[in-house]
């Protein structure tokens, strides 16, 4: 290459120790490319002059000329001739002349500018800021429409500009890069480049009045003029018709803009506007600025499949190459556009084949990243916690695909110990233990051995691994400062989602200390649980044993995720617990009230002689389990008040409160069931994300290879389409469509040619009509307001004017 040949020849010619040549060589391509553009050539030379002036030894530009010509002759020896020699000599002579005129200025200007700013106090700076805007608004009133922020914000902007005029002398490369990005943002703001020149003139005039000497004023003018020229160039080159359509937030204008794009470059027109080394994405700019109508039109255009006779054009790969985390950005800034994105990634055929419809899911970029790792699509969708969006066909298909092929196996292997523990725990605590008691312990030595082995597995396999796992989570939470307080005690943040796991560990630890088999070791018969010490704590041991069984069963409910319907039912059960809690609270309140009232009657009966016994009796009445003695007391003719009280209590609880509970449950069920499938899918999605972190890379790569995402799919028999998708056959009754999603065009197949003009859809026609009606109404309202604003409202002349306005309105086509 030319740079390599140049460095080689510089060393050979003894000029390798000229560091300034590296700066000239870096800018040489931009200089040669813009030799016919005098303003751009002057700008490149001015920036190069600042960079070269920073070296202590003044550069000898003729040395670069000699090395340049030698390198060019060596690169193209056969094609090089006298005309090339003259042309390149002429080029460098012009560049050297421009550089020579500027080389002495940057060092002097930088020192003068630094001295001027150091001499300014806050009052003088404030005066300078006010003077700049006062002069600018007086010379260019249109600028007031663009500088519509608060005064403090405008002063902040001026402060940034003043700092740039000094920084460009110290770090020219960084400032030029910053100005490129800033200019592209001004393209998005729709700032006209015509306002730059008046603003520079106003700033230079205000600085001239405040500068201590002419040198400082010239330094400020030179640097600010260079900054303005860079910004004007970036704004001019970046102001594409696509950006103008986005600024207007018009889908119609955007479709017209991209209609001029060549077929192969159509996606790049809406994904990248590049000026120099900086670029901006029109799509992201539209989303960030709230131009969602234009952003929606961009997504629809990118995700529309177009085809000619030679090839298919689909912008999905360009979209995800430019914005790999497009899903995350849409979730954060424009969730309404997620539907547009997901709908565009699914293609369905109109034709039905044997009761099945062909569907193609372009899911490669949602499953795998470029580096081969799992994509963050499922994680992003689960973080949104939207039960309706998670049920979208594309989302549901990806989650189910990864679940059944990868995540379910990982989850099963991870929970194998839990499942085995649940089985062994049930055998040792609830089944075999009862058999030992029934057979007087001495007749079942094999059963005692099995019980001991089952409990040994629980205590030595499950409990240590369980404790280690949650100790790691707790340590990580404490290190990151993620704690939650329960009754004032700082607990790890993982405690709340894994509450039952922490409680299970505590219960099992208590069981080890109380286990009768452990207490009776060394007693006869072998592994017996019936000894003096074991019998003393046998009843106490049953309490943690019962709690452990409940907590183990609750821990196993996570396996409900294998079935979406069962998981939805489990979630519905949890959601309706609040209604049951309200019912129990109301029942206890009513029970306490009636029990207190019954105790106040001072009835001489065991079941009615205190508030506690009255409450127990009333619970028996509610459950239809009251004793005969309490019934006889209620039926006694001498106690009609108790009978009335019991009837009122029974009606309030068994009739009114129970029916209220039924109605509450029915209403809650009907209002939440529609989202329960979505919440069940969200739970499965979270398990998928968790499993992918634990899955081995070899398992993941085998799964990806089995999808054959690099193999083109078929849209119909013999029609080979694009790669990066999965083809499935769905029931014809699911997601019916009568619209051909692929737009096919005849004529030329040249990739440089734009697509033929597309016919407007019915939705576009309706929107255009509504826009025309809205415009006509606005014009009519303005015409009707004119007579009202005139002075003398009720005079003869105003009446004549109003009449003429009315006739004019009637004659307009609108």
LINJO-V269700 format. One record per pair of residues at least 24 apart in sequence whose C-alpha atoms are under 6 Angstrom apart, sorted by the first residue. I is the first residue (numbers start at 1). J is the second residue. Records with the same first field share a line. If there is no record, write none. Layout:
I->J  J
This chain:
5->71
6->71
20->52
49->99  103
50->106
109->219
112->216
113->216
131->206
132->202  203  206
135->202
136->199  202
165->223  224
180->278
181->278
183->231  234  235
187->235  239
193->232
246->294
249->291  293  294
250->294
251->293  294  297
260->754
261->754
262->752  753  754
263->751  754
264->751
267->315
303->344
305->742
306->742  743  744
307->744
308->744  745
328->380
350->737  738
355->732
356->729  730  731  732
357->729  730  731  732
358->729
359->727  728
360->726  727
361->725  726
362->724  725
363->725
364->724
382->682
387->675  678  679
388->678
391->678
403->688
407->688  691
410->691
421->458
424->454
428->454
504->551
507->544
514->541
561->684
564->680
567->680
568->676  677  680
